[in-house]
Amino acid sequence: MSRSLRAELRDAADSRYGAMVRRFVLTRRKILGVRIPLLRKTALRLCREGTDALPLTPRSTYEELLIAGMILARAPYPRPILYAEIDTYLDQSDSWIYGDILAAELKQVKKDPESYWEWIGSLLADPREFHVRFAETLLLNYYTGSDYIDDTLERLISVTHSGHYARLGAAWALQRCYFASAEKTLEALDRPVLQPEIRRRALQNIRAACRRAGKPAPF
């Protein structure tokens, strides 16, 4: 990682914000305290300058890893190379947030969802927890429309990974599906194949989201 980028990030750091992030992002990487919009702005600038990858090491900071993911999401790689790069990136992640941010930044999936569908299925079957969580986050970001909602629900209720963050990711995605198609999601939540813990958390999430929206929960 270049010294100039590290120095730039240190100059932009907010120690109070960094302390807040440390409370909900469990990562071994050092957190400087730079806000996500500024990281995205930095990543976009680096992309304009021709950067399509950042050298990452065990000493790279939380912010540097997030910027690397944002750059990766915009890199003009053919899909097989992109998949391999994302696999490597997720292997360097020790928190849910890295994959969640990468999934949200990977806008090209929205433009051609069919081309990524099979890959997402392979990620859901992966034994690595953060790969599964990443796939679930792709589903909730790009596959809750009418063309995909049935297949997305089928995939989510079939999640078998026992990892805490994989279960949370499935529950979160099911909440998003509820607001896309309430009837179909409630039917899916009653399917016996769904892990009880995922069902419980999904129902909690839906109730909480209904309260925030000022709407009555249907259960």
C-alpha positions in Angstrom: 0.0 0.0 0.0 1.4 3.3 -1.0 2.5 5.7 1.7 0.7 8.6 0.0 -2.7 6.8 0.2 -2.2 5.8 3.9 -1.2 9.4 4.7 -4.3 10.7 2.8 -6.5 8.4 4.8 -4.9 9.4 8.1 -5.5 13.0 7.3 -9.2 12.3 6.6 -9.7 10.2 9.7 -12.2 11.0 12.4 -11.3 9.3 15.6 -14.8 9.5 17.0 -16.2 7.9 13.9 -13.5 5.3 14.1 -14.4 4.4 17.6 -18.1 3.9 16.6 -17.1 1.7 13.7 -15.0 -0.5 16.0 -18.1 -1.3 18.0 -20.0 -3.0 15.2 -17.3 -4.1 12.7 -15.3 -6.9 14.2 -12.1 -7.0 12.2 -8.4 -7.5 13.0 -7.4 -4.7 10.7 -6.6 -1.3 12.0 -9.5 1.2 11.6 -8.5 4.7 10.9 -12.0 6.3 11.0 -12.7 7.4 7.4 -16.3 7.6 6.3 -17.6 5.4 3.5 -18.5 8.3 1.1 -15.0 9.6 1.2 -13.6 6.1 0.7 -15.8 5.8 -2.4 -14.7 9.1 -3.7 -11.1 8.0 -3.2 -11.7 4.8 -5.0 -13.4 6.6 -8.0 -10.4 8.9 -8.2 -8.0 6.0 -8.3 -10.0 4.3 -11.0 -9.9 7.4 -13.1 -6.1 7.4 -12.6 -6.0 3.9 -14.0 -5.8 1.8 -10.9 -7.6 -1.5 -11.2 -6.1 -3.2 -8.0 -4.5 -2.3 -4.8 -1.7 -4.4 -3.2 -3.1 -5.8 0.0 -1.2 -7.2 2.9 -2.1 -8.4 6.4 -1.1 -4.8 7.5 -3.5 -3.1 5.2 -6.1 -1.1 7.1 -9.9 -1.6 7.1 -10.3 1.5 4.9 -7.7 0.3 2.4 -9.5 -3.1 2.1 -12.8 -1.3 1.5 -11.2 0.9 -1.2 -9.7 -2.2 -2.8 -13.2 -3.7 -3.0 -14.7 -0.6 -4.5 -12.0 -0.5 -7.2 -12.5 -4.2 -7.8 -16.2 -3.6 -8.4 -15.3 -1.2 -11.2 -12.4 -3.0 -12.8 -12.9 -4.0 -16.4 -12.1 -7.6 -15.9 -13.7 -10.5 -17.9 -16.1 -12.3 -15.6 -13.8 -15.4 -14.9 -11.0 -13.1 -13.8 -13.4 -11.0 -11.8 -14.7 -14.1 -10.0 -11.2 -15.2 -9.1 -10.3 -11.7 -7.9 -13.4 -11.5 -5.7 -12.6 -15.0 -4.3 -9.2 -13.8 -3.3 -10.6 -10.5 -1.9 -13.1 -12.4 0.3 -10.4 -14.7 1.6 -8.7 -11.6 3.0 -11.9 -10.5 4.7 -12.5 -11.1 8.3 -15.7 -9.2 8.7 -19.1 -9.2 7.0 -18.8 -5.5 5.9 -16.1 -6.1 3.2 -18.4 -8.4 1.2 -21.5 -6.3 1.9 -19.8 -3.1 0.6 -18.4 -4.9 -2.4 -21.8 -6.4 -3.3 -23.4 -3.0 -3.1 -20.7 -1.5 -5.3 -20.9 -4.3 -8.0 -23.5 -2.4 -10.1 -22.7 -4.4 -13.2 -24.7 -7.3 -11.8 -27.9 -5.2 -12.1 -27.2 -4.6 -15.8 -26.9 -8.3 -16.6 -28.2 -10.4 -13.7 -28.6 -13.6 -15.7 -24.9 -13.8 -16.4 -24.1 -13.8 -12.7 -26.9 -16.1 -11.5 -25.0 -19.4 -11.7 -21.9 -17.9 -10.0 -24.0 -16.7 -7.1 -25.4 -20.2 -6.7 -21.9 -21.6 -6.4 -21.1 -18.9 -3.8 -24.1 -19.9 -1.7 -22.8 -23.5 -1.6 -19.3 -22.4 -0.6 -18.1 -23.6 2.8 -16.6 -20.2 3.6 -19.0 -18.1 5.6 -18.2 -14.7 4.0 -18.6 -16.0 0.5 -22.1 -17.2 1.4 -22.9 -13.8 3.0 -21.6 -12.0 -0.1 -23.9 -14.1 -2.3 -26.9 -13.3 -0.1 -26.1 -9.6 -0.2 -26.0 -9.8 -4.0 -29.4 -11.4 -4.0 -31.0 -8.7 -1.8 -29.4 -5.9 -3.9 -30.2 -7.2 -7.4 -32.5 -10.2 -7.4 -35.8 -9.2 -5.6 -37.6 -8.0 -8.7 -40.5 -9.9 -10.2 -38.3 -11.8 -12.7 -36.2 -13.4 -9.9 -38.2 -13.2 -6.6 -39.3 -16.9 -6.8 -35.9 -18.3 -7.5 -34.3 -15.9 -5.0 -36.6 -17.0 -2.2 -35.9 -20.7 -3.1 -32.2 -20.0 -2.8 -32.5 -18.1 0.5 -34.6 -20.7 2.3 -32.2 -23.4 1.1 -29.2 -21.8 2.8 -27.5 -24.5 5.0 -24.4 -22.7 6.3 -24.5 -22.6 10.1 -22.2 -19.5 10.4 -23.7 -16.6 12.3 -23.2 -14.0 9.5 -24.4 -16.3 6.8 -27.7 -16.7 8.8 -27.9 -13.0 9.4 -27.4 -12.4 5.7 -30.2 -14.8 4.7 -32.6 -13.2 7.2 -31.7 -9.7 6.0 -32.3 -10.8 2.4 -35.6 -12.4 3.3 -36.7 -9.1 4.9 -35.9 -7.3 1.6 -37.9 -10.0 -0.3 -40.9 -9.3 2.0 -41.1 -5.7 0.9 -40.8 -6.8 -2.7 -43.4 -9.6 -2.5 -45.0 -10.1 1.0 -47.2 -13.0 0.1 -44.6 -15.0 -1.5 -42.0 -14.3 1.2 -44.4 -15.3 4.0 -45.2 -18.6 2.2 -41.4 -19.2 1.8 -40.9 -18.5 5.5 -43.3 -21.4 6.4 -41.3 -23.9 4.3 -39.8 -26.6 6.6 -36.5 -26.6 4.7 -35.7 -23.1 6.2 -33.4 -23.1 9.2 -35.4 -22.1 12.3 -32.8 -19.5 13.3 -33.0 -17.8 9.9 -36.8 -17.8 10.0 -36.8 -16.3 13.5 -34.4 -13.6 12.6 -36.2 -12.8 9.3 -39.5 -12.4 11.1 -37.8 -10.1 13.7 -36.3 -8.1 10.8 -39.7 -7.7 9.0 -41.4 -6.6 12.2 -38.8 -4.0 12.9 -38.9 -2.7 9.4 -42.7 -2.5 9.5 -42.5 -0.5 12.7 -39.9 1.9 11.2 -42.2 2.3 8.2 -45.3 2.9 10.4 -47.0 -0.2 9.0 -48.6 -3.1 10.9 -46.7 -6.4 10.7 -48.9 -9.2 9.4 -48.0 -11.6 12.2 
